[in-house]
Amino acid sequence: MQIQTKIGVDLNRPGIQAVPAMQHDGQTRAVEISLQCDGEAWQPPEGVTAAIGYEKPDRTRGLYDKLSDGSAAVTVSGSTATVILARQMLSVPGTVRACLVFLDENLNQLSTFPFQIQVQVNPAVDAPESEDYCRLQWLEDKLAEYLALAKDSGEFTGPTGPGPVLLGQEVAFQVSQDFRHIPTGIWSETLPSCSPKEYVWSRTTAHYDSGDVITYSVSRNGADGSGAVSTVCGVAPDDEGNVPLTAEDVGALSCVGGTVQGQLDMGGQKLTGLPTPTDDADAAGKGYVDTQAAAAVTAAKQSVKTKFVSFLLGSAKWVGDSAPYTLFIPVSNLTDEMLTRAYPLYTGTDIDKDLAVKEASAAVSFAKRTGGGITFTCLEEKPAADIPVTVEVYV
């Protein structure tokens, strides 16, 4: 199965055309490119080879002329080139800058034809199963309930601000003999097989616009059957492997169809050992409820006390005739108990401007709170460009 999109590109008229694609598609998207020069059909010279260069939104780049199965990634017929989009180009959502490149036998670049690929987020990647969805829905409902209580208490005074945006995620696996410590070997994108009593670790890397979040989980292969029970409450399995038990066998109250008949009097005894609830009607222990309530209230208090201060580190405002150079930025209402975090801002659309900000930011060695503001220090060179900066101030 292959989806093909037709575009036209001109060697001397570099208008950028966009090709739609879905995240994690691989070798199922083809682009038919009509090659032109000043509006006329253009054919590459004899003896040249074609390749595809690309730069993803996360700034990783690549150049390829073969696919994973060894077949050609680009085929040229006259003035038409057909390009197969490789999976590695479509791993990150956003705008992928691409170009069709022709090379001679000495790998000298002859000409390039630029175009773009608009990679959409694939909602089917790592979608939660129904049980996980129920758990998430229950937790969301509870957090909404506790957040409402926090608002009613008067301690919630404003909006929390925009949350992070999930750009995509990746899952890798590794076999280990230990379930206590995260393994340090090589992670694989394919699920490995393991021997009995070994553990399979999974690592999920979620890419947010504010940074990556990594989580781990581990499971054990117990396929050898070691330690299996032979009886249950003194009752052995029948010929079909079933163990028929009565309430008397397990010392339980009589029940029919899983429902207790009549009122259950605990006689002043506690009901303990409750599992983590997964459904709206499940009972929850005091510790679980207290933990969720405290976390919701704490998150609400912290988020509403966060404020953002933006300013510009002007390239001409650094103080000092020689290194180190300093620049003090006052921040109003900054007190000793408040914490700060500063980071540069990028447009996300103007590549040249963002590259200049990135290079200028590299010259800043550190930032330190001094008095009622923040002092930025360059130990070697001053930045050659202005740096837009945002400071988060929170308790």
C-alpha positions in Angstrom: 0.0 0.0 0.0 1.4 3.4 -1.0 -0.1 6.9 -1.0 1.4 9.2 -3.7 1.4 13.1 -3.8 2.4 15.1 -6.8 4.2 18.4 -6.6 6.3 20.6 -8.9 9.6 22.2 -8.0 11.7 24.7 -9.9 15.5 24.9 -9.7 15.6 28.7 -10.2 12.2 29.5 -8.5 12.5 28.0 -5.0 8.8 28.2 -4.0 8.3 25.7 -1.1 5.5 23.1 -1.5 4.2 21.0 1.4 3.4 17.3 1.4 1.0 15.9 4.1 2.1 12.8 6.0 1.3 11.0 9.3 3.8 10.4 12.1 5.6 7.0 12.0 4.4 6.1 8.5 7.2 4.3 6.7 7.7 3.6 3.0 4.0 4.0 2.4 4.3 7.7 1.4 5.6 8.6 -2.1 6.1 12.0 -3.6 6.1 12.4 -7.4 8.2 15.5 -8.2 8.0 17.3 -11.6 11.5 18.8 -12.1 11.6 22.2 -13.7 14.0 25.0 -14.4 12.5 28.5 -15.1 9.2 26.9 -15.8 10.5 24.4 -18.3 10.9 20.6 -17.8 14.4 19.7 -16.5 16.2 16.4 -16.8 19.3 15.5 -14.7 22.5 14.7 -16.6 23.7 11.2 -17.3 25.7 9.4 -14.6 24.3 11.3 -11.6 22.6 9.8 -8.5 19.8 11.1 -6.5 19.3 11.3 -2.7 17.0 12.8 -0.2 18.2 15.2 2.5 16.0 16.2 5.5 15.9 18.1 8.8 13.3 17.2 11.4 11.7 19.7 13.9 14.0 18.4 16.6 17.0 19.6 14.4 18.3 16.1 13.6 19.3 15.7 9.9 19.9 12.9 7.5 20.7 12.0 3.8 19.7 8.7 2.3 19.4 7.1 -1.2 18.5 3.6 -0.1 15.5 2.2 2.0 15.8 -0.3 4.8 15.2 -3.2 2.4 18.0 -2.1 0.1 15.8 -0.7 -2.7 16.3 2.8 -4.2 14.7 5.6 -2.3 14.6 7.8 -5.5 13.8 6.8 -9.1 14.1 9.3 -12.0 12.3 9.0 -15.3 12.9 11.9 -17.7 11.9 15.1 -15.8 10.0 13.2 -13.1 11.5 11.9 -9.8 9.6 9.6 -7.5 10.7 9.8 -3.8 9.8 7.2 -1.1 9.6 8.9 2.4 11.6 6.8 4.9 10.3 6.1 8.4 13.1 8.1 10.1 11.9 11.3 8.4 8.4 11.0 9.9 9.2 10.2 13.5 8.7 13.7 14.9 5.5 15.8 14.3 5.8 19.2 12.7 7.5 20.6 9.5 10.3 18.5 8.0 12.5 20.5 5.6 13.5 18.2 2.7 15.3 18.5 -0.6 16.0 16.3 -3.7 19.8 16.3 -4.3 21.7 15.2 -7.4 25.3 14.1 -7.0 28.0 13.3 -9.6 30.5 10.4 -9.3 32.7 12.5 -7.0 29.7 13.2 -4.7 29.7 16.9 -5.9 26.3 18.4 -5.4 24.8 19.5 -8.8 21.4 20.8 -7.8 18.7 20.7 -5.2 15.0 20.9 -5.2 13.5 21.9 -1.8 10.1 20.9 -0.5 8.4 20.4 3.0 6.6 17.6 4.7 3.9 18.4 7.2 4.0 15.5 9.7 0.8 15.2 11.7 0.7 13.7 15.2 -0.5 10.0 15.0 -3.2 9.6 17.7 -3.1 5.8 17.3 0.5 5.5 18.6 0.6 4.0 22.1 -3.1 4.6 22.6 -4.2 3.3 26.1 -6.3 0.2 26.3 -9.8 0.3 27.8 -8.7 -0.6 31.4 -6.0 2.1 31.3 -8.6 4.6 30.0 -10.9 3.8 32.9 -8.1 4.4 35.3 -7.2 7.7 33.7 -10.8 8.8 33.5 -11.3 8.0 37.2 -8.2 9.9 38.2 -9.1 12.9 36.0 -12.6 13.0 37.6 -11.0 12.8 41.1 -8.5 15.5 40.4 -11.3 17.7 39.0 -13.2 17.1 42.2 -10.3 18.0 44.5 -9.4 21.0 42.3 -13.0 22.3 42.8 -12.6 21.9 46.5 -9.3 23.9 46.4 -11.1 26.6 44.5 -13.9 26.7 47.0 -11.4 27.0 49.8 -10.2 30.3 48.4 -6.6 29.2 48.1 -6.9 28.8 44.3 -6.6 32.4 42.9 -6.0 32.2 39.2 -5.4 30.1 36.1 -2.7 27.5 36.0 -1.4 28.5 32.5 -1.0 26.3 29.4 0.2 22.7 30.0 3.0 21.0 28.0 2.1 19.6 24.5 3.0 16.0 23.7 4.9 15.9 20.4 5.4 12.1 20.3 6.8 9.1 22.2 9.0 6.1 21.7 9.1 2.7 23.5 12.3 0.6 23.8 12.9 -2.8 25.5 15.8 -4.6 27.3 16.2 -8.0 29.0 17.7 -8.0 32.6 18.3 -10.4 35.4 17.3 -7.8 38.0 14.0 -6.1 38.6 15.3 -3.5 41.1 17.7 -1.5 39.0 17.3 0.0 35.6 19.5 -1.9 33.1 22.5 -0.1 31.5 22.7 -2.2 28.3 21.5 -1.4 24.8 17.8 -0.7 24.4 15.9 -2.2 21.4 12.7 -0.9 19.6 11.5 -4.5 19.1 10.1 -6.6 21.9 12.8 -9.2 22.8 12.3 -12.8 23.9 13.7 -13.9 27.3 14.3 -17.0 29.3 12.2 -18.1 32.3 12.8 -16.0 35.4 14.3 -13.1 33.4 12.8 -9.6 33.3 11.8 -7.5 30.4 12.2 -3.7 31.0 10.3 -1.2 28.9 11.4 2.5 28.6 8.9 5.0 27.3 10.3 8.4 26.2 7.5 11.1 25.9 8.6 14.2 23.9 6.9 17.3 25.2 7.5 20.9 23.9 9.0 21.6 27.3 11.4 18.6 27.4 11.4 14.8 27.5 9.8 12.6 30.2 11.2 9.0 30.6 9.3 6.2 32.5 10.1 2.6 33.0 8.2 -0.6 33.7 9.3 -4.2 34.2 7.7 -7.7 33.9 8.9 -11.2 34.6 8.8 -14.4 32.5 7.4 -17.1 34.8 6.6 -19.6 32.0 8.5 -22.5 33.7 5.8 -23.0 36.2 8.1 -23.2 39.2 6.4 -22.8 42.5 2.9 -23.5 41.2 0.4 -24.6 43.9 -1.0 -28.2 44.0 -4.0 -27.5 46.2 -6.2 -24.6 47.3 -7.4 -24.6 50.9 -6.7 -28.3 50.9 -8.8 -29.0 47.8 -7.0 -30.6 44.8 -7.9 -29.7 41.2 -10.3 -32.0 39.3 -9.5 -33.7 36.0 -10.1 -30.4 34.1 -7.8 -28.4 36.4 -10.6 -26.7 38.3 -10.7 -26.3 42.1 -14.3 -26.2 43.3 -14.5 -24.4 46.6 -17.3 -23.5 49.0 -17.5 -20.6 51.3 -16.7 -23.0 54.2 -13.5 -24.1 52.5 -12.1 -20.6 52.5 -13.7 -19.5 55.8 -15.8 -16.9 54.1 -19.4 -15.7 54.5 -21.9 -17.4 52.2 -22.6 -15.4 49.0 -24.5 -16.0 45.8 -23.3 -14.8 42.4 -20.6 -12.6 43.9 -23.1 -10.5 46.0 -23.3 -10.6 49.8 -26.7 -11.5 51.0 -27.9 -9.3 53.8 -26.1 -6.6 55.9 -22.4 -7.1 56.6 -21.5 -6.1 60.2 -17.8 -5.5 60.6 -18.2 -5.6 64.4 -15.9 -2.6 64.9 -13.1 -4.2 62.8 -11.4 -2.3 60.0 -11.7 -3.2 56.3 -8.0 -3.2 55.2 -5.9 -4.2 52.2 -8.0 -2.4 49.6 -6.3 -2.3 46.2 -5.8 0.8 44.1 -9.3 1.6 42.7 -9.8 1.3 38.9 -13.5 2.0 38.6 -15.8 4.8 39.8 -17.6 2.4 42.1 -14.5 0.9 43.7 -13.7 1.5 47.4 -10.5 3.4 48.2 -8.4 3.4 51.3 -7.8 6.5 53.4 -4.1 6.7 52.4 -4.9 6.7 48.7 -7.5 9.4 49.0 -5.4 11.5 51.3 -2.4 11.2 48.9 -4.5 12.2 45.8 -6.1 15.1 47.6 -2.8 16.4 49.0 -1.2 16.1 45.5 -4.1 18.0 43.9 -4.1 20.8 46.4 -0.3 21.1 46.3 -0.2 21.2 42.5 -3.0 23.8 42.5 -1.1 26.0 45.0 2.2 25.7 43.2 0.8 26.3 39.7 -1.2 29.4 40.6 1.9 31.0 42.2 4.0 30.7 39.1 4.5 33.8 37.0 6.4 34.4 33.8 8.7 37.4 33.2 10.0 38.0 29.6 12.8 40.3 28.6 15.6 40.8 26.0 19.3 40.4 26.7 20.5 43.0 24.3 23.9 42.3 22.6 25.0 45.9 23.2 24.0 46.1 26.9 26.7 43.7 28.4 28.9 45.4 31.0 32.7 45.1 31.0 35.6 45.9 28.7 36.8 42.3 28.9 35.6 38.9 30.1 33.8 38.3 32.3 30.8 40.3 30.9 27.7 40.8 33.0 24.1 42.0 32.5 21.7 42.6 35.4 17.9 42.3 34.8 15.7 43.5 37.7 12.6 41.4 38.4 9.8 43.1 40.4 8.5 41.6 43.6 11.2 38.9 43.7 11.7 37.7 47.3 14.2 35.3 48.9 11.7 32.4 49.1 10.9 32.4 45.4 12.6 30.1 43.0 13.6 31.1 39.4 14.3 29.3 36.1 15.5 31.2 33.0 15.6 29.9 29.4 15.8 31.4 25.9 12.7 31.7 23.7 12.6 30.5 20.1 10.1 31.5 17.4 9.8 28.0 16.0 9.1 29.4 12.5 12.1 31.7 11.8 15.0 29.3 11.4 17.7 31.9 10.9 16.6 33.9 13.9 16.3 30.8 16.1 19.8 29.7 15.1 21.2 33.1 16.0 19.5 32.9 19.4 20.9 29.4 20.0 24.4 30.5 19.1 24.2 33.6 21.3 22.8 31.6 24.2 25.8 29.4 24.1 28.0 32.4 25.1 26.1 32.8 28.4 27.9 30.9 31.1 25.4 31.1 34.0 22.7 33.2 35.6 22.6 34.1 39.3 20.1 35.9 41.5 21.5 39.1 42.9 19.4 41.5 44.9 16.0 42.2 43.3 16.9 40.5 40.0 19.1 38.1 38.0 22.7 38.7 36.8 23.7 36.9 33.6 27.5 36.2 33.2 29.6 35.4 30.1 33.0 34.1 31.1 34.6 34.3 27.6 32.8 36.1 24.8 29.7 38.4 24.7 26.7 37.2 22.7 26.7 38.5 19.1 22.8 38.7 19.0 19.9 39.7 21.2 18.5 36.8 23.3 14.8 36.7 24.1 14.5 35.2 27.7 11.7 34.1 29.9 12.1 33.6 33.6 9.6 31.4 35.6 9.2 32.7 39.2 7.6 30.4 41.7 7.6 29.4 45.3 
